[in-house]
């Protein structure tokens, strides 16, 4: 399903050249909820951006749903992001002047789909995410958690095989965060998709099936979390980071 | 594209106040353009209708402009025999005085203001109200006279081919009847209306008290009413009953004959745009009254169906007597159409500048919006919005703003113009005309302004890399880009300077100015606004900060962070001030260096064909020290100066050199008066005014070819003089040949030369008599005495040089105020751009302001910081506007010099500039005020909450 092979990526920061990724190898074969964890500056966001076809690696290959996304042209990448990937960001997810249902149907509008079908699909997704009563509310009338669920509904509009989330609970309180992590885990199972979440919180990772620990631009460890609670995940994570 | 529309609507509704501001910018710009276009079109159509009224609808005309030999019955009979001619009639013109002798019970000065109630003013406004304490009011008998321009009217023919629109009554049907226009009626009632004062003529009515008819005058049978009115009410009623109106008799004053009584049967509305008082009589009656039996000024021909006017004119031209010209009426009106088309070029240029200003404001506003919505746009790109969709959404925003602005602005502009025309209706009879061309310019210009303004933001939004936008940090613009902008702007300004300085032929300078110099100047100053605003804040930032009590560092950094936004806003604001500076500098230079240096005659008398007897009569008056007759003929001149010179329309003013130089006080710039006078008397030389020298490059010793109709003759220039203003007088009173052939500059030669070398031996008519006054004479008294003395000689007008100068100065002054009003409106439009900038600045920095408040800054300090930024923009705009206005004045000076030969010395009008600065600063601060007041009401936690999505 997702295969990163020997991926390198560097960029300029002022006068300096920074090597963000130095030979990342990452494989996800089965659907599920996965986390990428690492310290600040470890390259986890860079990796997520590459997986989202927002950028291209300097070297290496990235295959997603059978397609080499490192070779896509700009316009191909745009369409790919619309239909094959779902993305949820930490903040500024939603268009402020659109209602919840209008935000959720946005990918279909961008594709030029029939409006009625797009609306129906968006409503259905929002209802499943517990927002049936909030369809006509604008983002400023929604809580942080509700806004993120609208963003998830939008991301799932075309039922992509993979959903990428960049610290989606960064602006939420702990209760909302727990709720959101649980929701993502459920979605991954129900829809049989892969959800890859970048996070620095062990509590989030505890909801995931596996955790990829990234350090110094490489995937150092893959932690299988079955049987581990939050503190167990945290401990394994700390060990992994210390060892690197 | 549906997605792009959705995004466009979303973008507009996200910041409704700013969207409305941008909409208003376009709407007001459209209103300005459409309003000016409507006013211009209305004046143009009025001129055109006046022209059509003067020319008529006959197919061909035979005219003898400026020749002493009129057309006659023999020629009329000849053309009637042409098979292609269905009908032909002669037309006679004359100038004469009309007089009304009327009883008056209400005593007041003859000169009063009429009410603004249009045609047929009744007597209640012809004089003041009677003194209410007067028990009885005795009657006096007064006469009021007015100089009138007469045309013959032949019933049947002229009803079709030159109809006169009447407000009351009918056209004359017999020799004792007359039709006149409302101006004549007003004058004969003793009313000197605003129209008369402001029109091209200086006519003042002649008013005097005549002995009561009971003392045995010839018209003792005239009913004058009771000798005393017993009450003010009765006086008013009597005054109204005996007022000049349809059915009443007036007197036609012929030369050397008893007055002719005529009955008024019709009253026409006043002439459009003022103009001379007019009258109409049957041809035979007019001929008899003016001793012109069997003579005509022109003959009009109506052709049979299918005959082509140009072909007939070409075929029959050879059969015309000397100096008679056969031409189609279409050709006659083509000159006017050419002149009127030139006005459209001016409208396009002005509209382009107005809409470019609007486009820049939209560009600044929308680019600010794109920057603010950077993350949102990045998210859209992340979830799959294509670049084209993002770009298209911005273009659609521009399209919506432009279209909505035009729909709002065009009707508003028409409404404003209608209001102005209605307001001046009593003074200038102008009919509202819809300028389809101008409206199209307004509507299309609005839409293009919106699209142009959106183009850069669309490009910027489309090329945004989503990744960079998501992780965007505050980047200060590079210094190198500011230097580049400075270099480009200076290059453009230099281009303007070089073009206007080195283009030295009329065509070249006009075309290069419109196509290259003006756009370069405009864009150059716009771009200069960016580095200049940065410079102003660097140099003056501390002073401004201290003045407003804000930290200088904060002020300077905020301007430096967004120099383009602030700079372009200053650019948009500068245009109005630049226009004002240019107009006032040039206008005052014009008044001082051109009009001020003009040496008008002390006084003058104008007419269609004044006789030698009128000159003798003037010379016999004690107030008149000298009188010299002048002939005005429109010619064409050509000669080699710098390269071949095309034929140019010029006025040839013919005079008697001996009396002319004795009387006129002119300064010789080149040549010697004694030698020149001799050569002028010989008849093979001319003298020219300095404008001729300046614009044509021809001076002492050069030869000029002068052409009149089919005759051409070479003259040597024997002197260059300061302008005696006679060409201005002749243009002012529409003397010389007809049909709006406005001549640029004049040449002066003897009447002998005119007669022998250009008019084929025919004596040139006298249209102007220049007078020198005896010392100690008063202008007003002289004018009244001369008018009274000339009553029987068919004069059109009498005036003094001083009065004429005052009238022209007044016209220049009014023009300056009208243009200043347009400049003010332009500033108002631009101030909306300032408002948009301030709102955007506040919205984009709410968190920053929240932090300032949180660390202890008062709400007023934060507000003053925003006002300080506005003040920096205002000062930058004022500097830009002043510089652009002065550079524009230089361009105007060069245009005047090369095209019209008028050399101006530019002296900036610092008082007008100062007022302009104050207006710019005041408008800017006022525009910022609402947003600043709203900011002052927000608490720190509200401002800090802005960081959340």
Interface residues (C-beta under 8 A of the other chain):
Chain A: X49 X52 X54 X55 X74 X75 X78 X79 X81 X82 X83 X87 X89 X91 X92 X93 X94 X95 X96 X97 X98 X106 X107 X109 X110 X111 X112 X139 X147 X154 X155 X171
Chain B: X2 X3 X6 X10 X13 X14 X375 X376 X379 X380 X381 X382 X383 X384 X385 X386 X387 X389 X466 X467 X470 X948 X949
